[in-house]
Amino acid sequence: MLPVFRRPFGPPNVVIYSYELSKLFLDESITSILDVGCGLGIFVCRYASSRKDAFVMGVDHSARVIEFLSSKYGKYYGNLQLKSCDFCEGGLYLGRVFDAVYSSDVMEHVKDTHAFVDNIYRHLRAGGKAVVNFPNETSHGINHFAETDDLRKLFAAFSAVTISIIEIKHPVEKLWFSARTVYESLFSPSTKEARNHLYSEREEQGIDRFEDSTCFKFINEKGTIRNSVASLVSEAFLLIKPTIDVRQVERANILNSSRLVVVATK
């Protein structure tokens, strides 16, 4: 089976840069990795596919997401384990520690950030690395960090912390957004309205509201022609690599940065 049909890439309204971004911070020495908030599996399935020598675990708050990934893609990856859990549960332990913990586009939705970071720390081996990337825009999510010191305090238990502002540019970005608009018009006319509703009130953007997000249309309609089209379009788009600019910052105002990456070593 072709890789494009093994890996879930979701409709064009989901994050697709996660794997490309992770390669800037995760090296080949990693033998085990935990993906927190794996969602539709855009990162976790691609990582399991490309690193068959590494043990990969993906966890998500939504049991429906884990059921979807396990039934549709889990059988292809012997090195992948998927679990549903509340990663903000106090004292959570998944049975092992990892060389790396990765999380993309989750932090901005988490209500208890201290419990979230504590559980990341608990699941890292000594010397292990956490890579947490998320948008820090006041128009999105419930958590917004004004200064780098706010993030450093949150990750204070780690021995070393770096914070970077990320700018992602794609040579055919306008074409991509045009394709996304066409997709939504033809296959998911309610997507725009649903997204506006989801983002209209901040209390509706917590992690417990994830199942109200538009990516669940993709899960509910698994196997349909529209999802095959969406996956193929996303895969084709990823063949053209984006330019990712990384600017590490020490002390700075970071509010309304399009994307931040925190790299923390235990």
TIBA-431917 format. One line per 10 residues: number of its first residue (from 1); for each residue x, y, z of C-alpha. Coordinates in steps of 0.25 Angstrom, whole numbers. Example, Ala and Ser with C-alpha at 12.3 -4.5 7.8 and 13.67 -1.06 7.14 Angstrom:
BEGIN
1	49 -18 31 | 55 -4 29
//
This chain:
BEGIN
1	0 0 0 | 5 14 -3 | 10 22 8 | -1 33 5 | -12 23 8 | -5 19 21 | -3 32 28 | -15 41 32 | -13 55 27 | -26 61 29
11	-34 72 22 | -27 85 18 | -32 91 31 | -23 84 40 | -8 86 44 | 1 79 34 | 15 85 37 | 17 78 50 | 26 67 45 | 35 76 37
21	36 86 49 | 40 74 58 | 52 70 50 | 59 83 54 | 59 79 69 | 59 64 69 | 71 56 64 | 73 42 60 | 78 37 74 | 64 37 79
31	59 23 82 | 46 26 88 | 36 37 87 | 23 41 93 | 14 50 85 | 4 58 94 | -9 62 88 | -7 54 75 | -20 58 69 | -22 52 55
41	-8 46 55 | -1 56 46 | 12 55 54 | 11 42 61 | 8 33 49 | 19 40 40 | 29 38 51 | 26 24 53 | 27 21 38 | 40 28 37
51	47 23 49 | 43 8 50 | 55 6 60 | 48 16 70 | 37 13 80 | 26 23 78 | 14 26 87 | 2 35 83 | -8 40 94 | -20 48 92
61	-31 53 101 | -41 48 91 | -44 33 92 | -51 35 78 | -38 40 72 | -30 28 78 | -41 18 73 | -40 25 59 | -25 24 58 | -24 10 64
71	-34 4 54 | -30 11 42 | -15 13 43 | -10 5 56 | -8 -8 48 | 2 -3 39 | 12 1 50 | 18 -9 60 | 25 1 67 | 13 10 70
81	5 10 82 | -8 19 84 | -15 22 97 | -26 31 101 | -24 39 114 | -25 53 121 | -11 58 121 | -14 68 131 | -18 58 141 | -9 59 154
91	2 49 155 | -1 42 142 | 8 31 138 | 8 24 125 | 17 12 129 | 30 17 124 | 39 29 121 | 44 34 107 | 56 40 101 | 47 51 96
101	33 57 98 | 27 65 86 | 14 73 86 | 9 82 75 | -3 91 75 | -8 87 89 | -2 96 99 | -11 108 95 | -23 99 98 | -19 93 112
111	-26 99 124 | -16 94 134 | -3 97 128 | 5 93 141 | -1 79 141 | 2 78 127 | 17 82 128 | 18 73 141 | 14 61 133 | 23 64 122
121	35 65 132 | 30 52 138 | 31 44 125 | 45 48 121 | 57 40 124 | 69 48 131 | 75 57 119 | 62 55 111 | 57 66 103 | 43 72 102
131	39 80 89 | 26 88 91 | 21 96 79 | 8 105 79 | 3 118 73 | 3 129 84 | -8 138 77 | -19 145 86 | -29 141 75 | -27 126 77
141	-27 117 89 | -28 120 104 | -14 122 108 | -5 134 104 | 9 137 109 | 13 151 109 | 28 149 112 | 38 139 111 | 40 139 126 | 25 134 127
151	29 121 119 | 42 119 127 | 35 119 140 | 25 109 135 | 37 100 131 | 46 103 143 | 47 89 147 | 56 86 134 | 71 88 134 | 71 96 121
161	60 103 114 | 61 110 100 | 50 118 94 | 49 121 79 | 39 129 70 | 36 121 58 | 32 127 44 | 27 117 34 | 26 121 19 | 22 113 7
171	25 116 -7 | 11 112 -11 | 4 117 1 | -7 125 -7 | -10 113 -15 | -11 104 -3 | -21 114 4 | -29 114 -9 | -29 99 -10 | -34 99 5
181	-45 109 1 | -49 100 -11 | -49 88 -2 | -58 94 9 | -67 100 -2 | -69 86 -9 | -68 76 3 | -70 83 16 | -78 96 14 | -81 97 29
191	-66 97 33 | -64 112 33 | -77 114 41 | -72 103 51 | -58 109 52 | -64 123 55 | -73 117 66 | -62 109 72 | -53 122 73 | -64 132 77
201	-63 130 92 | -50 126 99 | -56 117 109 | -60 108 97 | -46 106 93 | -41 97 104 | -36 83 101 | -49 77 106 | -56 84 94 | -47 77 84
211	-58 68 79 | -66 80 74 | -55 84 65 | -56 82 50 | -46 71 49 | -57 62 54 | -64 63 41 | -52 55 36 | -53 44 46 | -68 43 45
221	-66 42 30 | -54 32 29 | -53 25 16 | -61 35 8 | -56 40 -5 | -55 54 1 | -45 50 11 | -37 42 1 | -36 55 -8 | -33 63 5
231	-21 54 8 | -16 54 -6 | -16 69 -7 | -9 70 7 | 1 60 3 | 4 67 -10 | 6 80 -3 | 16 74 6 | 25 70 -5 | 28 85 -7
241	36 88 6 | 33 101 14 | 44 111 19 | 44 110 34 | 51 122 41 | 55 119 55 | 59 131 64 | 63 128 78 | 59 139 88 | 64 141 103
251	56 152 108 | 45 158 99 | 31 161 98 | 25 148 91 | 10 151 91 | 4 149 77 | 15 141 72 | 10 132 61 | 17 120 67 | 26 118 78
261	35 105 81 | 40 102 95 | 51 92 96 | 53 87 110 | 64 77 115 | 62 69 127
//
